[in-house]
Amino acid sequence: EVQALIVQEIESQYPPEIIFLNQLMEAETREEQQQLLDANRHMVQPQLVQVLEAMEKQIAEMGQDALLGRLREVKAMVQARLR
């Protein structure tokens, strides 16, 4: 319980885009991701793609291929909604 409060406090200091992307990455299914995107249409903006691209570069440099693949899936979903 204390740990959850600490995590919540730390996350509250992140920009909304980072919090939203974290939720998308933690979603267990593509359906959950779609639901998050539906519920947060106001967050689906070109600047969100810019944040994703910056994260993509960092994750690629760290060599975390599984995480990179998941991030790229999220990026594709966001880009599809911007078309």
C-alpha positions in Angstrom: 0.0 0.0 0.0 2.8 2.4 0.9 4.7 1.5 -2.3 1.6 2.1 -4.4 1.3 5.6 -2.9 4.9 6.3 -3.5 4.6 5.2 -7.2 1.4 7.2 -7.5 3.1 10.3 -6.2 6.1 9.9 -8.5 3.9 9.3 -11.5 1.8 12.4 -10.7 4.9 14.5 -11.5 5.3 13.0 -15.0 3.8 14.8 -18.1 0.3 13.5 -19.0 1.7 12.0 -22.3 4.2 9.8 -20.3 1.5 8.6 -17.9 -0.8 7.8 -20.8 2.0 5.9 -22.8 2.8 4.0 -19.6 -0.8 2.9 -19.4 -0.8 1.8 -23.0 2.4 -0.1 -22.5 1.1 -1.9 -19.4 -2.2 -2.9 -21.0 -2.3 -6.6 -21.3 -4.2 -6.9 -24.6 -4.6 -5.0 -27.8 -8.3 -4.6 -26.9 -7.3 -2.8 -23.7 -5.0 -0.6 -25.6 -7.8 0.3 -28.0 -10.1 1.1 -25.1 -7.5 3.4 -23.6 -7.1 5.1 -26.9 -10.9 5.5 -27.3 -11.3 6.9 -23.8 -8.4 9.3 -24.2 -8.9 10.7 -27.7 -7.7 14.1 -26.6 -4.3 12.6 -25.9 -3.9 11.2 -29.5 -2.0 14.1 -31.0 1.1 14.4 -33.2 3.1 15.4 -30.1 2.3 11.9 -28.6 4.1 10.4 -31.6 7.1 12.6 -31.0 7.3 11.4 -27.4 7.0 7.8 -28.7 9.8 8.4 -31.1 12.0 9.7 -28.4 11.2 6.7 -26.2 11.8 4.4 -29.1 15.3 5.8 -29.6 16.2 5.4 -25.9 14.9 1.9 -25.7 16.7 0.9 -28.9 19.9 2.2 -27.5 19.4 0.1 -24.3 18.9 -3.0 -26.5 15.6 -4.0 -25.0 14.1 -5.6 -28.0 10.9 -7.0 -26.4 10.0 -3.6 -25.0 10.9 -1.9 -28.3 8.5 -4.2 -30.2 5.7 -3.4 -27.8 6.4 0.3 -28.1 6.4 0.1 -31.9 3.0 -1.6 -31.8 1.6 1.2 -29.6 3.2 3.8 -31.9 1.5 2.2 -35.0 -1.9 2.2 -33.2 -1.5 5.9 -32.3 -0.3 6.8 -35.9 -3.3 4.9 -37.4 -5.7 7.1 -35.4 -4.0 10.3 -36.6 -4.6 9.4 -40.3 
